[in-house]
Every structure is written in structure tokens, then in C-alpha cells.
Amino acid sequence: MAVLEARNLKISVQDKVILHDVNVAFTEGKRTAIIGPNGAGKSTLLKALSFVNPKYDGEVLLDGVNIREIGRKKISQRVAILPQAPVAPPDVTVGQLVDFGRFPYRSFIKASDPKADREAVEWALDRTHLHDFRDRRVMALSGGERQRAWIAMALAQQPEILLLDEPTTYLDIGHQLEVMNIVEDINRDYKMTVIMVLHDINHALQYADELVVIKNHGVFAQGTPKEILNVKLLADVFGVRADIFKNSQGISVLSPVSLVNRD
């Protein structure tokens, strides 16, 4: 069942077409990776799916309902997005940052539920292994710790759908795996739908149930990683030749070896 869907989506910036006639559906409870070359429109797609950018033609549907008819606050209670390279105020602590995730449940005319807020923050800190960091300033954390804090803030929204834009960028290998394992656990334990833009092809092979490939302003391919993520796709989409083999866990690994001759 498609929980989130784009129909005939078109987005242009200053007369430059970024996405054109995009039709894509995301399955409830699955982890979907979006991959493609730089500038293909992957981040732009996420912003439209979350209604962060409402300047598009076509439709985005949440459980079959046009998100323009739902309202931003209700969308934020169901869909959380973590953009690339977010920045926190210099003195904010981890606990305060995670508490910001409760903003969709607060308003000037209706007080929030302190118990619900507290439980959501504690749950988010627990799932990201950050209880011991709650009083530390976010800016004093390592890159991996900081990324976990941002993920915790998104989780504090208690969303049904989690959108992640390059969640492992700038992290070392160990912290990349730490972040991806948290995402995997959240999806498995709470059936949270996860849609993530990834640059690491092998993360897409290992951590995604479904794959959407963006190229030339549209959807180039869609399917399971096992079905479509192969040496031919890497050559067609990224212009590289690659070897493929199984690692010690039985998971396929793609290793780029050279550029495709474009003469």
C-alpha cells in the first residue's frame, strides 16, 4: 500500500526544470532509498514530499489525500524530514534540540501535553543512544553524535514517515553504520516508513527494501535493490564500471573500478 505518492510532479527553479512528470509511490512500512547523480533532484523531491517546498505542479498524496488539503501542522505530525547539514543555535543542548521536535503538537491557543512531550523526547533519546548526552551542547558533539541528535529530534515528532536527506554525509565509516543501524531498527521495531536519499550505493543495497533512481529530471528506474542495482545501472546512471561480489554476510557489494569511456 502506498502511504506517500507523487503524481505528475514538476518542479522548476527560475525556469530551470529540476523534476518533470515524476510519478512515484512509497510503500508503507518499507525503507526506500533514492539514488542518482548530483543535481538530479533527489533533495528537491524530498522537500516536495514533506511539503517543505509547496512550489510544484502535480500532486503529492498522503494516504491518498492531497497534502495541500491537510495543513502543515498535521503533515508535520505524520511526516518528519531531516535535511542535509542542519544547523543548531550555538548554545542549544541535545535535550533542547530533541524537544524542538514536539513543535507540531504545540500552538498559541492550545497547551501541549507535558507528559506526552516528555515521553516522546525520552523515547527519541533512547532510540538514538543519547541519554548521557542530553545536557551537552549540540555544537560540542562529534559529527556522528550530532547526526544522532538531529535524528532524535525528527523521531520526537513521532512521525509515521521519516525522510532523511543524505544522513551519513561527512561521517566516518563507523558512524555511518551506527546511523544506518538506528534507521534499520526504527523501521523494524515500529514499522516506520523511511525514505532516504543516499550517495553510498552499498548502503542502498544493504539497508533499503525498495529503490528509486532519479536521472534526467525523472524516475529512471524503480524496484528492489536486488532487481535493479547492478553494474549496468551504475554505468547508465553514474558513468562508472563496477565489479560486484558477495561479502562475508552474503550481501552484494558494488565496487566502482573505472569511468565509462564517454568518447
Solvent accessible surface area in square Angstrom, and as a share of the most:
residue,aa,sasa,rsa
1,M,161,0.72
2,A,38,0.30
3,V,5,0.03
4,L,1,0.00
5,E,39,0.17
6,A,0,0.00
7,R,105,0.38
8,N,91,0.47
9,L,0,0.00
10,K,72,0.30
11,I,3,0.01
12,S,51,0.33
13,V,85,0.49
14,Q,173,0.77
15,D,143,0.74
16,K,133,0.56
17,V,51,0.30
18,I,30,0.15
19,L,0,0.00
20,H,99,0.44
21,D,79,0.41
22,V,0,0.00
23,N,76,0.39
24,V,6,0.03
25,A,38,0.29
26,F,1,0.00
27,T,35,0.21
28,E,92,0.41
29,G,20,0.19
30,K,84,0.36
31,R,32,0.12
32,T,2,0.01
33,A,0,0.00
34,I,0,0.00
35,I,0,0.00
36,G,1,0.01
37,P,39,0.25
38,N,125,0.64
39,G,77,0.74
40,A,10,0.07
41,G,7,0.07
42,K,11,0.04
43,S,28,0.18
44,T,29,0.17
45,L,0,0.00
46,L,1,0.00
47,K,85,0.36
48,A,0,0.00
49,L,1,0.00
50,S,11,0.07
51,F,22,0.09
52,V,82,0.47
53,N,35,0.18
54,P,39,0.24
55,K,164,0.69
56,Y,17,0.07
57,D,94,0.49
58,G,34,0.33
59,E,67,0.30
60,V,0,0.00
61,L,11,0.05
62,L,0,0.00
63,D,58,0.30
64,G,58,0.56
65,V,68,0.39
66,N,28,0.14
67,I,1,0.00
68,R,109,0.40
69,E,136,0.61
70,I,35,0.18
71,G,35,0.33
72,R,131,0.48
73,K,86,0.36
74,K,129,0.55
75,I,5,0.03
76,S,37,0.24
77,Q,53,0.24
78,R,57,0.21
79,V,9,0.05
80,A,1,0.01
81,I,38,0.19
82,L,3,0.02
83,P,59,0.37
84,Q,85,0.38
85,A,75,0.58
86,P,31,0.19
87,V,126,0.72
88,A,6,0.05
89,P,74,0.46
90,P,94,0.59
91,D,108,0.56
92,V,10,0.06
93,T,30,0.17
94,V,0,0.00
95,G,14,0.14
96,Q,94,0.42
97,L,1,0.01
98,V,0,0.00
99,D,45,0.23
100,F,98,0.41
101,G,3,0.02
102,R,7,0.02
103,F,144,0.60
104,P,10,0.06
105,Y,68,0.26
106,R,71,0.26
107,S,51,0.33
108,F,219,0.91
109,I,171,0.87
110,K,151,0.64
111,A,93,0.72
112,S,32,0.21
113,D,82,0.42
114,P,93,0.59
115,K,121,0.51
116,A,37,0.28
117,D,9,0.05
118,R,137,0.50
119,E,90,0.40
120,A,0,0.00
121,V,10,0.06
122,E,57,0.26
123,W,57,0.20
124,A,0,0.00
125,L,0,0.00
126,D,77,0.40
127,R,51,0.19
128,T,0,0.00
129,H,115,0.51
130,L,0,0.00
131,H,70,0.31
132,D,128,0.66
133,F,33,0.14
134,R,78,0.29
135,D,123,0.63
136,R,125,0.46
137,R,111,0.41
138,V,0,0.00
139,M,88,0.39
140,A,68,0.53
141,L,8,0.04
142,S,50,0.32
143,G,36,0.35
144,G,2,0.02
145,E,33,0.15
146,R,70,0.26
147,Q,25,0.11
148,R,16,0.06
149,A,0,0.00
150,W,20,0.07
151,I,1,0.01
152,A,0,0.00
153,M,37,0.17
154,A,1,0.01
155,L,0,0.00
156,A,0,0.00
157,Q,22,0.10
158,Q,89,0.39
159,P,7,0.04
160,E,83,0.37
161,I,0,0.00
162,L,2,0.01
163,L,0,0.00
164,L,0,0.00
165,D,8,0.04
166,E,22,0.10
167,P,1,0.00
168,T,14,0.08
169,T,52,0.30
170,Y,198,0.75
171,L,18,0.09
172,D,84,0.43
173,I,134,0.68
174,G,50,0.48
175,H,56,0.25
176,Q,36,0.16
177,L,72,0.36
178,E,57,0.25
179,V,0,0.00
180,M,0,0.00
181,N,66,0.34
182,I,6,0.03
183,V,3,0.01
184,E,53,0.24
185,D,40,0.21
186,I,1,0.01
187,N,13,0.07
188,R,132,0.48
189,D,65,0.34
190,Y,99,0.38
191,K,144,0.61
192,M,11,0.05
193,T,4,0.02
194,V,0,0.00
195,I,0,0.00
196,M,0,0.00
197,V,0,0.00
198,L,3,0.01
199,H,92,0.41
200,D,54,0.28
201,I,25,0.13
202,N,47,0.24
203,H,14,0.06
204,A,0,0.00
205,L,26,0.13
206,Q,77,0.34
207,Y,6,0.02
208,A,12,0.09
209,D,46,0.24
210,E,34,0.15
211,L,0,0.00
212,V,0,0.00
213,V,0,0.00
214,I,0,0.00
215,K,51,0.21
216,N,117,0.60
217,H,80,0.36
218,G,11,0.11
219,V,49,0.28
220,F,91,0.38
221,A,24,0.18
222,Q,78,0.35
223,G,17,0.17
224,T,51,0.30
225,P,9,0.06
226,K,191,0.81
227,E,120,0.54
228,I,31,0.16
229,L,5,0.03
230,N,58,0.30
231,V,59,0.34
232,K,139,0.59
233,L,13,0.06
234,L,3,0.01
235,A,33,0.25
236,D,57,0.29
237,V,8,0.05
238,F,54,0.22
239,G,8,0.08
240,V,27,0.15
241,R,120,0.44
242,A,13,0.10
243,D,79,0.41
244,I,85,0.43
245,F,105,0.44
246,K,137,0.58
247,N,55,0.28
248,S,113,0.73
249,Q,143,0.63
250,G,47,0.45
251,I,50,0.25
252,S,27,0.17
253,V,29,0.17
254,L,2,0.01
255,S,40,0.26
256,P,86,0.54
257,V,88,0.50
258,S,54,0.35
259,L,127,0.63
260,V,39,0.23
261,N,104,0.54
262,R,178,0.65
263,D,172,0.89
